[in-house]
Amino acid sequence: MKLTRRETLKFGMAGLAGLGTTTFMPFAARAQGAGDRYAVEGGEIVISPIGHATFVMQVPGMVIYNDPATEPATFEGMPAPDLILITHEHGDHYKPETLAAIVGENTRLLTNPAVLEKLPEDLKARATAIANGESTTIGDVAIEAIPAYNTT
């Protein structure tokens, strides 16, 4: 089969559209609360990707938000966070306006030391810093801080 340049572009665009449908639609569906589910002893872990590094993870007895740097409305319909993890201070991982909007009365924050220093005082009072190589346990969840490098 011989295709003209126009036909090749047309098929290529159709292929990209199809790829976008298969990639983004399931992602959007999972972000609406369906999430990926994993059976574990004592219950189930549900991970709902939101965008970039942002996700909501429900583990038995706890709801964890990771890097909630999207708009607060993104979390409507999600269970309130018991714990918020913030990996570092870049704007696509740390957004104080969103934190202020989603933090509940009993929400704890676990951040790296640089984020802790940037937090407003009311949020800083709920936060604990963890540096690379350190570990902690919150509830029944063990957390270990490992080095990561953002080269962009």
Contact map, one row per residue, 1 for C-alpha under 8 A:
11100000000000000000000000000000000000000000000000000000000000000000000000000000000000000000000000000000000000000000000000000000000000000000000000000000
11110000000000000000000000000000000000000000000000000000000000000000000000000000000000000000000000000000000000000000000000000000000000000000000000000000
11111111000000000000000000000000000000000000000000000000000000000000000000000000000000000000000000000000000000000000000000000000000000000000000000000000
01111111000000000000000000000000000000000000000000000000000000000000000000000000000000000000000000000000000000000000000000000000000000000000000000000000
00111111100000000000000000000000000000000000000000000000000000000000000000000000000000000000000000000000000000000000000000000000000000000000000000000000
00111111110000000000000000000000000000000000000000000000000000000000000000000000000000000000000000000000000000000000000000000000000000000000000000000000
00111111111000000000000000000000000000000000000000000000000000000000000000000000000000000000000000000000000000000000000000000000000000000000000000000000
00111111111100000000000000000000000000000000000000000000000000000000000000000000000000000000000000000000000000000000000000000000000000000000000000000000
00001111111110000000000000000000000000000000000000000000000000000000000000000000000000000000000000000000000000000000000000000000000000000000000000000000
00000111111111000000000000000000000000000000000000000000000000000000000000000000000000000000000000000000000000000000000000000000000000000000000000000000
00000011111111100000000000000000000000000000000000000000000000000000000000000000000000000000000000000000000000000000000000000000000000000000000000000000
00000001111111110000000000000000000000000000000000000000000000000000000000000000000000000000000000000000000000000000000000000000000000000000000000000000
00000000111111111000000000000000000000000000000000000000000000000000000000000000000000000000000000000000000000000000000000000000000000000000000000000000
00000000011111111100000000000000000000000000000000000000000000000000000000000000000000000000000000000000000000000000000000000000000000000000000000000000
00000000001111111110000000000000000000000000000000000000000000000000000000000000000000000000000000000000000000000000000000000000000000000000000000000000
00000000000111111111000000000000000000000000000000000000000000000000000000000000000000000000000000000000000000000000000000000000000000000000000000000000
00000000000011111111100000000000000000000000000000000000000000000000000000000000000000000000000000000000000000000000000000000000000000000000000000000000
00000000000001111111110000000000000000000000000000000000000000000000000000000000000000000000000000000000000000000000000000000000000000000000000000000000
00000000000000111111111000000000000000000000000000000000000000000000000000000000000000000000000000000000000000000000000000000000000000000000000000000000
00000000000000011111111110000000000000000000000000000000000000000000000000000000000000000000000000000000000000000000000000000000000000000000000000000000
00000000000000001111111111000000000000000000000000000000000000000000000000000000000000000000000000000000000000000000000000000000000000000000000000000000
00000000000000000111111111000000000000000000000000000000000000000000000000000000000000000000000000000000000000000000000000000000000000000000000000000000
00000000000000000011111111100000000000000000000000000000000000000000000000000000000000000000000000000000000000000000000000000000000000000000000000000000
00000000000000000001111111110000000000000000000000000000000000000000000000000000000000000000000000000000000000000000000000000000000000000000000000000000
00000000000000000001111111111000000000000000000000000000000000000000000000000000000000000000000000000000000000000000000000000000000000000000000000000000
00000000000000000000111111111100000000000000000000000000000000000000000000000000000000000000000000000000000000000000000000000000000000000000000000000000
00000000000000000000001111111110000000000000000010000000000000000000000000000000000000000000000000000000000000000000000000000000000000000000000000000000
00000000000000000000000111111111000000000000000001000000000000000000000000000000000000000000000000000000000000000000000000000000000000000000000000000000
00000000000000000000000011111111111000000000000000000000000000000000000000000000000000000000000000000000000000000000000000000000000000000000000000000000
00000000000000000000000001111111111100000000000110000000000000000000000000000000000000000000000000000000000000000000000000000000000000000000000000000000
00000000000000000000000000111111111000000000000111000000000000000000000000000000000000000000000000000000000000000000000000000000000000000000000000000000
00000000000000000000000000011111111000000000000100000000000000000000000000001000000000000000000000000000000000000000000000000000000000000000000000000000
00000000000000000000000000001111111000000000000100000000000000000000000000001100000000000000000000000000000000000000000000000000000000000000000000000000
00000000000000000000000000001111111100000000000100000000000000000000000000000000000000000000000000000000000000000000000000000000000000000000000000000000
00000000000000000000000000001111111110000000011110000000000000000000000000000000000000000000000000000000000000000000000000000000000000000000000000000000
00000000000000000000000000000100011111000000011100000000000000000000000000000000000000000000000000000000000000000000000000000000000000000000000000000000
00000000000000000000000000000000001111100001111000000000000000000000000000000000000000000000000000000000000000000000000000000000000000000000000000000000
00000000000000000000000000000000000111110001110000000000000000000000000000000000000000000000000000000000000000000000000000000000000000000000000000000000
00000000000000000000000000000000000011111011100000000000000000000000000000000000000000000000000000000000000000000000000000000000000000000000000000000000
00000000000000000000000000000000000001111111100000000000000000000000000000000000000000000000000000000000000000000000000000000000000000000000000000000000
00000000000000000000000000000000000000111111000000000000000000000000000000000000000000000000000000000000000000000000000000000000000000000000000000000000
00000000000000000000000000000000000000011111000000000000000100000000000000000000000000000000000000000000000000000000000000000000000000000000000000000000
00000000000000000000000000000000000000111111100000000000001100000000000000000000000000000000000000000000000000000000000000000000000000000000000000000000
00000000000000000000000000000000000011111111110000000000011100000000000000000000000000000000000000000000000000000000000000000000000000000000000000000000
00000000000000000000000000000000000011110011111000000000111100000000000000000000000000000000000000000000000000000000000000000000000000000000000000000000
00000000000000000000000000000000001111000001111100000000111000000000000000000000000000000000000000000000000000000000000000000000000000000000000000000000
00000000000000000000000000000000001110000000111110000011110000000000000000000000000000000000000000000000000000000000000000000000000000000000000000000000
00000000000000000000000000000111111100000000011111000011100000000000000000000000000000000000000000000000000000000000000000000000000000000000000000000000
00000000000000000000000000100110001000000000001111100111000000000000000000000000000000000000000000000000000000000000000000000000000000000000000000000000
00000000000000000000000000010010000000000000000111111111000000000000000001000000000000000000000000000000000000000000000000000000000000000000000000000000
00000000000000000000000000000000000000000000000011111110000000000000010000000000000000000000000000000000000000000000000000000000000000000000000000000000
00000000000000000000000000000000000000000000000001111100000000000000000000000000000000000001000000000000000000000000000000000000000000000000000000000000
00000000000000000000000000000000000000000000000001111110000000000110000000000000000000000001100000000000000000000000000000000000000000000000000000000000
00000000000000000000000000000000000000000000000011111111000000001111110000000000000000000000100000000000000000000000000000000000000000000000000000000000
00000000000000000000000000000000000000000000001111101111100000001111000000000000000000000000000000000000000000000000000000000000000000000000000000000000
00000000000000000000000000000000000000000000001111000111110000111100000000000000000000000000000000000000000000000000000000000000000000000000000000000000
00000000000000000000000000000000000000000000111100000011111000111100000000000000000000000000000000000000000000000000000000000000000000000000000000000000
00000000000000000000000000000000000000000001111000000001111111110000000000000000000000000000000000000000000000000000000000000000000000000000000000000000
00000000000000000000000000000000000000000011110000000000111111110000000000000000000000000000000000000000000000000000000000000000000000000000000000000000
00000000000000000000000000000000000000000111100000000000011111000000000000000000000000000000000000000000000000000000000000000000000000000000000000000000
00000000000000000000000000000000000000000000000000000000011111100000000000000000000000000000000000000000000000000000000000000000000000000000000000000000
00000000000000000000000000000000000000000000000000000000011111110000000000000000111000000000000000000000000000000000000000000000000000000010000000000000
00000000000000000000000000000000000000000000000000000001111011111000000000000011111000000000000000000000000000000000000000000000000000000000000000000000
00000000000000000000000000000000000000000000000000000001111001111100000000000000111110000000000000000000000000000000000000000000000000000000000000000000
00000000000000000000000000000000000000000000000000000111100000111111000000000000101110000000000000000000000000000000000000000000000000000000000000000000
00000000000000000000000000000000000000000000000000001111100000011111000000000000000111100000000000000000000000000000000000000000000000000000000000000000
00000000000000000000000000000000000000000000000000001110000000001111100000000000000111100001110000000000000000000000000000000000000000000000000000000000
00000000000000000000000000000000000000000000000000000110000000001111110000000000000101000000111001100000000000000000000000000000000000000000000000000000
00000000000000000000000000000000000000000000000000000100000000000011111000000000000000000011111001000000000000000000000000000000000000000000000000000000
00000000000000000000000000000000000000000000000000100100000000000001111101000000000000000001001001000000000000000000000000000000000000000000000000000000
00000000000000000000000000000000000000000000000000000000000000000000111111100000000000000000000001000000000000000000000000000000000000000000000000000000
00000000000000000000000000000000000000000000000000000000000000000000011111110000000000000000000001001100000000000000000000000000000000000000000000000000
00000000000000000000000000000000000000000000000000000000000000000000001111110000000000000000000000000000000000000000000000000000000000000000000000000000
00000000000000000000000000000000000000000000000001000000000000000000011111110000000000000000000000000000000000000000000000000000000000000000000000000000
00000000000000000000000000000000000000000000000000000000000000000000001111111100000000000000000000000100000000000000000000000000000000000000000000000000
00000000000000000000000000000000000000000000000000000000000000000000000111111100000000000000000000000000000000000000000000000000000000000000000000000000
00000000000000000000000000000001100000000000000000000000000000000000000000111110000000000000000000000000000000000000000000000000000000000000000000000000
00000000000000000000000000000000100000000000000000000000000000000000000000111111000000000000000000000000000000000000000000000000000000000000000000000000
00000000000000000000000000000000000000000000000000000000000000100000000000001111100000000000000000000000000000000000000000000000000000000000000000000000
00000000000000000000000000000000000000000000000000000000000000100000000000000111110000000000000000000111000000000000000000000000000000000000000000000000
00000000000000000000000000000000000000000000000000000000000001111000000000000011111100000000000000000111001000000000000000000000000000000000000000000000
00000000000000000000000000000000000000000000000000000000000001110000000000000001111100000000000000000001011100000000000000000000000000000000000000000000
00000000000000000000000000000000000000000000000000000000000001111000000000000000111110000000000000000000001111000000000000000000000000000000000000000000
00000000000000000000000000000000000000000000000000000000000000011111000000000000111111000000000000000000001111000000000000000000000000000000000000000000
00000000000000000000000000000000000000000000000000000000000000011110000000000000001111100000000000000000000011100000000000000000000000000000000000000000
00000000000000000000000000000000000000000000000000000000000000000111000000000000000111111000110000000000000011110010000000000000000000000000000000000000
00000000000000000000000000000000000000000000000000000000000000000110000000000000000011111000110000000000000000110000000000000000000000000000000000000000
00000000000000000000000000000000000000000000000000000000000000000000000000000000000001111100110000000000000000110110000000000000000000000000000000000000
00000000000000000000000000000000000000000000000000000000000000000000000000000000000001111110110000000000000000000110000000000000000000000000000000000000
00000000000000000000000000000000000000000000000000000000000000000000000000000000000000011111110000000000000000000000000000000000000000000000000000000000
00000000000000000000000000000000000000000000000000000000000000000000100000000000000000001111111000000000000000000000000000000000000000000000000000000000
00000000000000000000000000000000000000000000000000011000000000000010110000000000000000000111111000000000000000000000000000000000000000000000000000000000
00000000000000000000000000000000000000000000000000001100000000000011100000000000000001111111111000000000000000000000000000000000000000000000000000000000
00000000000000000000000000000000000000000000000000000000000000000011100000000000000001111111111100000000000000000010000000000000000000000000000000000000
00000000000000000000000000000000000000000000000000000000000000000001110000000000000000000011111111100000000000000000000000000000000000000000000000000000
00000000000000000000000000000000000000000000000000000000000000000000000000000000000000000000011111110000000000000000001100000000000000000000000000000000
00000000000000000000000000000000000000000000000000000000000000000000000000000000000000000000001111111000000000000000000000000000000000000000000000000000
00000000000000000000000000000000000000000000000000000000000000000001111100000000000000000000001111111100000000000000000000000000000000000000000000000000
00000000000000000000000000000000000000000000000000000000000000000001000000000000000000000000001111111110000000000000000000000000000000000000000000000000
00000000000000000000000000000000000000000000000000000000000000000000000000000000000000000000000111111110000000000000000000100000000000000000000000000000
00000000000000000000000000000000000000000000000000000000000000000000000100000000000000000000000011111110000000000000000000000000000000000000000000000000
00000000000000000000000000000000000000000000000000000000000000000000000100100001100000000000000001111111000000000000000000000000000000000000000000000000
00000000000000000000000000000000000000000000000000000000000000000000000000000001100000000000000000111111111000000000000000000000000000000000000000000000
00000000000000000000000000000000000000000000000000000000000000000000000000000001110000000000000000000111111000000000000000000000000000000000000000000000
00000000000000000000000000000000000000000000000000000000000000000000000000000000000000000000000000000011111000000000000000000000000000000000000000000000
00000000000000000000000000000000000000000000000000000000000000000000000000000000010000000000000000000011111100000000000000000000000000000000000000000000
00000000000000000000000000000000000000000000000000000000000000000000000000000000111100000000000000000011111110000000000000000100000000000000000000000000
00000000000000000000000000000000000000000000000000000000000000000000000000000000011100000000000000000000011111000000000000000110000000000000000000000000
00000000000000000000000000000000000000000000000000000000000000000000000000000000001111000000000000000000001111100000000000100111000000000000000000000000
00000000000000000000000000000000000000000000000000000000000000000000000000000000001111000000000000000000000111110000000000000011110000000000000000000000
00000000000000000000000000000000000000000000000000000000000000000000000000000000000011110000000000000000000011111111000000000011110000000000000000000000
00000000000000000000000000000000000000000000000000000000000000000000000000000000000001110000000000000000000001111111000000000000111000000000000000000000
00000000000000000000000000000000000000000000000000000000000000000000000000000000000000000000000000000000000000111111100000000000111000000000000000000000
00000000000000000000000000000000000000000000000000000000000000000000000000000000000000011000000000000000000000111111110000000000000000000000000000000000
00000000000000000000000000000000000000000000000000000000000000000000000000000000000001011000010000000000000000111111111000000000000000000000000000000000
00000000000000000000000000000000000000000000000000000000000000000000000000000000000000000000000000000000000000111111111000010011100000000000000000000000
00000000000000000000000000000000000000000000000000000000000000000000000000000000000000000000000000000000000000001111111000010000000000000000000000000000
00000000000000000000000000000000000000000000000000000000000000000000000000000000000000000000000000000000000000000111111100000000000000000000000000000000
00000000000000000000000000000000000000000000000000000000000000000000000000000000000000000000000100000000000000000011111110110000000000000000000000000000
00000000000000000000000000000000000000000000000000000000000000000000000000000000000000000000000100000000000000000000011111110000000000000000000000000000
00000000000000000000000000000000000000000000000000000000000000000000000000000000000000000000000000000000000000000000001111111000000000000000000000000000
00000000000000000000000000000000000000000000000000000000000000000000000000000000000000000000000000000000000000000000000111111100000000000000000000000000
00000000000000000000000000000000000000000000000000000000000000000000000000000000000000000000000000010000000010000000001111111110000000000000000000000000
00000000000000000000000000000000000000000000000000000000000000000000000000000000000000000000000000000000000000000001101111111111000000000000000000000000
00000000000000000000000000000000000000000000000000000000000000000000000000000000000000000000000000000000000000000000000011111110000000000000000000000000
00000000000000000000000000000000000000000000000000000000000000000000000000000000000000000000000000000000001110000000000001111111000000000000000000000000
00000000000000000000000000000000000000000000000000000000000000000000000000000000000000000000000000000000000111100001000000111111100000000000000000000000
00000000000000000000000000000000000000000000000000000000000000000000000000000000000000000000000000000000000011100001000000010111110000000000000000000000
00000000000000000000000000000000000000000000000000000000000000000000000000000000000000000000000000000000000001111001000000000011111000000000000000000000
00000000000000000000000000000000000000000000000000000000000000000000000000000000000000000000000000000000000001111000000000000001111101110000000010000000
00000000000000000000000000000000000000000000000000000000000000000000000000000000000000000000000000000000000000011000000000000000111111000000000010000000
00000000000000000000000000000000000000000000000000000000000000000000000000000000000000000000000000000000000000000000000000000000011111000000000111100000
00000000000000000000000000000000000000000000000000000000000000000000000000000000000000000000000000000000000000000000000000000000001111100000000111100000
00000000000000000000000000000000000000000000000000000000000000000000000000000000000000000000000000000000000000000000000000000000011111110000000111000000
00000000000000000000000000000000000000000000000000000000000000000000000000000000000000000000000000000000000000000000000000000000010011111000011110000000
00000000000000000000000000000000000000000000000000000000000000000000000000000000000000000000000000000000000000000000000000000000010001111100011100000000
00000000000000000000000000000000000000000000000000000000000000000000000000000000000000000000000000000000000000000000000000000000000000111111111000000000
00000000000000000000000000000000000000000000000000000000000000000000000000000000000000000000000000000000000000000000000000000000000000011111111000000000
00000000000000000000000000000000000000000000000000000000000001000000000000000000000000000000000000000000000000000000000000000000000000001111100000000000
00000000000000000000000000000000000000000000000000000000000000000000000000000000000000000000000000000000000000000000000000000000000000001111110000000000
00000000000000000000000000000000000000000000000000000000000000000000000000000000000000000000000000000000000000000000000000000000000000001111111000000000
00000000000000000000000000000000000000000000000000000000000000000000000000000000000000000000000000000000000000000000000000000000000000111101111100000000
00000000000000000000000000000000000000000000000000000000000000000000000000000000000000000000000000000000000000000000000000000000000000111100111110000000
00000000000000000000000000000000000000000000000000000000000000000000000000000000000000000000000000000000000000000000000000000000000111110000011111000000
00000000000000000000000000000000000000000000000000000000000000000000000000000000000000000000000000000000000000000000000000000000011111100000001111100000
00000000000000000000000000000000000000000000000000000000000000000000000000000000000000000000000000000000000000000000000000000000000111000000000111110000
00000000000000000000000000000000000000000000000000000000000000000000000000000000000000000000000000000000000000000000000000000000000110000000000011111000
00000000000000000000000000000000000000000000000000000000000000000000000000000000000000000000000000000000000000000000000000000000000000000000000001111100
00000000000000000000000000000000000000000000000000000000000000000000000000000000000000000000000000000000000000000000000000000000000000000000000000111110
00000000000000000000000000000000000000000000000000000000000000000000000000000000000000000000000000000000000000000000000000000000000000000000000000011111
00000000000000000000000000000000000000000000000000000000000000000000000000000000000000000000000000000000000000000000000000000000000000000000000000001111
00000000000000000000000000000000000000000000000000000000000000000000000000000000000000000000000000000000000000000000000000000000000000000000000000000111
